[in-house]
Amino acid sequence: MIPFTKMHGLGNDCVIIDARDEPIILSEDQVRLIADRRHGVGCDQLVLLEPPKNGDADVFLRFYNSDGSESGACGNATRCIAARLMQARQVNTITLQSAAGLLPAHVDARGLVAVDMGAAQLDWRNIPLSRDVDTLALDLAAGPYDGPAAVGMGNPHCVFFVDDAEAVDLAVLGPRVEHDPLFPERTNVEFVTVLDRTCIRMRVWERGAGITQACGSGACAVAVAAARRRLTERRVEVILDGGSLFIEWRDDNHVVMSGPVAFVYTGVLDDAMGTA
């Protein structure tokens, strides 16, 4: 049997499997089955905990989207895992590692879990995009909306600024943009309304997962895009369907995300779900 833990950050839920002591290899079909909300556990992302590949890290995180594809980052899952490991070790700081690099985490003064999500990627090659374009105003449209910004946060993001995020037909426009040829690795898609200099409303279509209650790396991306356009300060509250995240785009280009996490339950998967 394979033990797992289910947690969520603002409704963005994840299944966490500890593979530090014994390797676990999951196929795309197995990930999809575990993530299926009718036939499996149900989640937006699945995360394997693996031995660190860097001596400065406590654990390596391997992320999978609910469609079985691998992702370089998932901010809310990172915060969930940081909280779980810090609680187990009775510490207030920990360093995680993913394909995006080292991710230092801590519990802040408000009791929220904060993670340094690394440097924002603003060059088209690093996001990545398929051609050299202005990443602050892409020549791209989705229905009546155009001119989005692109930001890389270990995974690609396409940010549309709109008058009313609630009015966007996310289920139709999200997948169109996700699969646009401009994004060779597909993209997460955010539609945002700036409420004031310190507050943003965001809705998200996640690459490989669809509409979700929250997206941590997406919240980081929209905060960076809004500040680059001088619409907001570099510290903002991002209001998602599942609640609020607090984002700071520091002067060193690193983006720190803070927010709550919740434990849901633990369980076990049948051995047939994983192959050692």
Steps between C-alpha positions, in 0.01 A plus 500: 500500500616854425420759770395849389391829654241734355526875569388824340591865482188711441325201342791429262536138613790259475578136569844459660691170481826453690754323279812598695568154641373287212481623138154522346449539126156601378385491139279773356205260514562430868524870583176568312324220688617622841400857410157397367229630733262212427729199471805608701592724791440821308742793478629785286863391546685190619840544664774243562745574781845378397850521652652847448732549205671792676663487841329825601151351454298277730296332225446504122145555371382344174169649383238344272188665361170314515531411128818304580748753362796612710529861618795699626311680777186510710500774761209386715622140511844629595350691792301194608806279502708763677237526774478122539877451523553796733229366730654152499844637584368770735690775317393832343724490191579243233655493153325311223627434149324456166590525135469875552781500758521547876180614675561628855184500714404625843204581722454877507385727783135453398528122522484468122733274303734704280712362216766674294391386153824615339571763238233610255596411144429787261710411195306319226754216487464418869121516534515332238339644187547376146628832361651833600214727609432775753410298810316797653253523210465186288346514155231255609124512545243286679149595396462874572817512713848570363850616582576268796830486687715187533692401812692185588484372858653158445206452264356734235218748564292721270333790684205692354394826668124543466226729635304215657670167567168353612352547152771301318393167350802325647397148393501608135787747484738326741570189290531707181782705648658200677559330165595808294818439291668792679540270802711194410437345844139623517414765759297587806249776425392773742231763457539779755332821605705755693281623788750751639875547540525215751222260401434283193213264413618195305340199333710224354506221245790272596703319238415133524238550773235742371311745721626486858414682821849647525843493337798613705749542217222675306446748784874571495492550123208745505660702781818532295310587181287763678804663661686500166209688347504741796144408589585393856768510765743209533309367803143398426212285615379268224139390547429161341184288496629313806623801701795738518875463450747771591778561249817705520721553194826587666767731360724196438233371257398213731129457568378404847151355542318469834168339580312237702510123452271222617545130572217284362579134570748216461436170324663220304509411133507145371850387402387467141487880480880531523798308370820503703 
